């Protein structure tokens, strides 16, 4: 149950208000009809508004967990989920133009004009192409077979796909361990991508300290100002909360004193 609730929380998207109007706390309707500038919103921006975590991924995680959990009543049972249907959904491209963009990325990787990619073999190129044209891809191989390099190249292709939607889109690359995350980050940096390594500083390799989130904040004066402002507001809120609690405590003491005097 906790697994299902957690997946539900990370995949839930807040509901947007109605386009024609919204109700205020007083019950009055406010006119929120789209302005002329809003009506000119591009189709590209509308695609960004609809971005959310794919429900097929959510269903796959839950079905797999239910199927493999010995404590589940559906342990080892095909009733844990319609795995055949999920497989078909996961094999579909995430974007309508994903195959086209994947071919562009593969062509660039194979031509390797700047010499930043290794010479991939046929299975590795197949894995990269599959990952860029499907919603979920599992790549298996023993140590030393180039999984990290292939993963970084897949990340390169995902960046190309995301930039087709917006130049500000980001790609999240995760690993099971800090060492794995460091290795993946180093490969992505070698490919010329802008990387921000997120995690506890104690778990980040020294060679990547300049690529951590803290380093990015230190280098950006606007981010530093925002961080200082947030810290100041948090401090003010804490003081106000303590002051409010003290006032309530004094009020309760005064009420008890009055009550004692009346009883006397």
C-alpha positions in Angstrom: 0.0 0.0 0.0 2.8 2.4 0.8 4.4 1.7 -2.5 1.2 2.5 -4.4 0.6 5.7 -2.4 4.2 6.8 -3.0 3.9 6.2 -6.7 0.6 8.0 -6.8 2.1 11.0 -5.1 5.0 11.4 -7.4 2.9 10.9 -10.5 -0.1 13.1 -9.5 -0.6 16.4 -11.4 -2.5 19.2 -9.7 -5.8 20.0 -11.3 -5.9 23.2 -13.2 -8.6 25.8 -12.7 -11.5 26.1 -15.1 -10.8 28.3 -18.1 -14.1 30.2 -17.9 -13.9 31.3 -14.3 -13.0 30.3 -10.8 -14.7 30.6 -7.4 -13.1 32.7 -4.7 -13.4 32.1 -1.0 -16.4 34.4 -0.8 -18.3 32.4 -3.4 -18.1 35.0 -6.1 -17.1 34.1 -9.6 -14.0 35.7 -11.0 -13.7 36.2 -14.7 -10.6 34.3 -15.9 -11.4 34.2 -19.6 -8.2 34.0 -21.6 -6.8 37.2 -22.9 -5.8 37.9 -26.4 -2.1 37.2 -25.6 -3.1 33.9 -24.0 -5.0 32.8 -27.0 -1.8 33.2 -29.0 -0.1 30.6 -26.9 1.8 28.4 -29.3 1.1 24.7 -29.8 4.5 24.1 -28.4 3.6 25.8 -25.1 0.4 23.8 -24.9 2.5 20.6 -25.2 4.6 21.8 -22.3 1.5 22.4 -20.2 0.4 18.8 -20.7 3.7 17.2 -19.7 3.3 14.7 -16.9 4.8 11.4 -15.8 3.6 8.6 -18.2 0.8 6.6 -16.5 2.2 3.4 -18.2 5.4 3.8 -16.2 3.4 4.1 -13.0 1.3 1.0 -13.8 4.4 -0.9 -14.7 6.1 -0.1 -11.4 3.1 -1.1 -9.4 2.4 -4.3 -11.4 6.0 -5.4 -11.2 6.2 -4.7 -7.5 3.0 -6.6 -6.9 4.1 -9.5 -9.1 7.5 -9.9 -7.4 6.5 -9.2 -3.8 6.1 -12.5 -1.8 3.7 -10.8 0.6 1.4 -9.8 -2.3 -1.7 -11.9 -3.0 -0.8 -11.6 -6.7 2.8 -12.8 -6.2 3.8 -14.6 -9.4 0.3 -14.3 -10.7 -0.5 -12.9 -14.2 -3.5 -11.1 -12.5 -1.0 -8.6 -11.0 -1.5 -6.6 -14.2 -2.1 -6.8 -17.9 1.6 -7.2 -18.6 1.0 -7.9 -22.3 -0.9 -4.6 -22.8 1.6 -2.7 -20.7 4.4 -4.0 -22.9 2.6 -2.7 -26.0 2.1 0.7 -24.4 5.7 0.9 -23.3 6.9 0.1 -26.8 5.2 3.2 -28.2 7.3 6.4 -28.7 7.0 9.1 -26.0 6.6 11.8 -28.6 5.0 11.8 -32.1 8.3 12.8 -33.7 10.5 10.6 -31.4 11.5 8.2 -34.3 12.6 11.1 -36.5 14.6 12.8 -33.6 16.1 9.4 -32.7 17.3 8.9 -36.2 18.9 12.3 -36.2 20.7 11.6 -32.9 21.8 8.2 -34.1 23.1 9.7 -37.3 25.1 12.3 -35.4 26.5 9.6 -33.0 27.6 7.4 -35.9 29.1 10.2 -37.9 30.8 11.5 -34.7 32.0 14.8 -36.3 33.8 16.0 -33.1 35.1 12.6 -31.9 33.2 12.6 -28.6 31.5 9.3 -29.0 33.2 5.9 -29.0 32.9 3.4 -31.8 29.6 1.6 -30.9 28.9 -1.9 -32.0 25.6 -3.1 -33.5 23.9 -4.2 -30.2 24.9 -0.9 -28.5 23.4 1.2 -31.4 20.3 -1.0 -31.2 20.0 -0.3 -27.5 20.4 3.5 -28.0 17.8 3.5 -30.8 15.3 1.4 -28.7 15.6 3.7 -25.7 15.0 6.8 -27.8 11.9 5.5 -29.4 10.2 3.7 -26.5 8.8 4.8 -23.1 10.8 2.3 -21.1 13.9 0.3 -22.1 15.9 -2.2 -20.0 19.5 -2.7 -21.0 21.4 -5.6 -19.5 25.1 -6.5 -19.8 28.1 -7.6 -17.7 30.7 -5.2 -16.4 32.8 -3.6 -19.0 30.3 -3.8 -21.9 29.8 0.0 -22.1 26.5 0.4 -20.3 27.4 3.7 -18.8 28.7 5.1 -22.2 25.5 3.8 -23.9 23.4 5.4 -21.1 25.2 8.8 -21.6 24.5 8.6 -25.3 20.9 7.9 -24.6 20.9 11.0 -22.4 22.4 12.9 -25.3 19.5 11.8 -27.5 16.9 12.7 -24.9 18.3 16.2 -24.7 17.9 16.5 -28.4 14.3 15.3 -28.1 13.5 17.7 -25.2 15.0 20.7 -27.0 12.5 20.1 -29.8 9.8 21.1 -27.2 11.7 23.9 -25.4 15.3 25.1 -25.0 14.8 25.1 -21.3 13.8 21.4 -20.9 15.9 19.3 -18.6 16.7 15.6 -18.6 17.0 13.7 -15.3 19.6 10.9 -15.2 19.7 8.8 -12.0 21.8 5.9 -10.8 21.6 3.4 -8.0 24.7 4.6 -6.2 26.8 7.7 -5.9 29.6 6.1 -7.8 27.2 5.2 -10.6 25.8 8.8 -10.7 29.4 10.2 -10.8 30.4 7.9 -13.7 27.2 8.8 -15.6 27.8 12.5 -15.0 31.4 12.3 -16.2 30.3 10.6 -19.4 27.6 13.3 -20.0 30.1 16.0 -19.5 32.5 14.4 -22.0 29.6 14.7 -24.6 29.5 18.4 -24.1 26.3 18.5 -22.1 25.6 21.0 -19.2 25.4 18.8 -16.1 24.3 19.6 -12.6 25.3 16.8 -10.1 22.6 16.6 -7.4 23.2 14.8 -4.1 25.0 15.0 -0.8 28.4 16.7 -1.2 30.0 13.9 0.8 28.9 11.4 -1.8 30.1 13.4 -4.9 33.5 12.8 -6.4 35.9 15.7 -6.0 36.3 15.9 -9.8 32.6 16.8 -10.0 32.5 19.4 -7.2 32.4 22.2 -9.8 29.3 20.6 -11.3 27.2 20.3 -8.1 24.1 22.3 -7.4 25.9 24.3 -4.6 28.6 25.3 -7.1 26.0 26.4 -9.6 24.3 28.6 -6.9 27.7 30.1 -5.9 28.4 31.0 -9.5 25.0 32.6 -10.2 24.5 35.9 -8.4 20.7 35.8 -8.9 20.5 32.3 -7.4 22.6 33.5 -4.4 20.3 36.5 -3.9 17.3 34.2 -4.0 18.9 31.8 -1.6 19.7 34.6 0.9 16.2 36.0 0.5 14.6 32.6 1.2 16.9 32.2 4.2 15.8 35.6 5.5 12.1 34.9 5.0 12.5 31.5 6.8 14.2 33.2 9.7 11.4 35.8 9.9 8.7 33.2 9.8 10.4 31.2 12.6 10.6 34.3 14.8 6.9 35.2 14.1 5.9 31.6 14.9 7.8 31.7 18.3 6.3 35.1 19.1 2.8 33.8 18.4 3.3 30.8 20.6 4.6 33.0 23.4 1.6 35.3 23.1 -0.8 32.3 23.3 1.1 30.9 26.3 0.8 34.3 28.1 -2.9 34.4 27.3 -3.5 31.0 28.8 -1.6 31.9 31.9 -3.7 35.1 32.3 -6.9 33.1 31.9 -5.9 30.6 34.5 -5.0 33.4 36.9 -8.4 35.1 36.4 -10.2 31.7 36.9 -8.3 31.1 40.2 -9.2 34.6 41.5 -12.9 34.0 40.7 -12.8 30.6 42.5 -11.2 32.2 45.5 
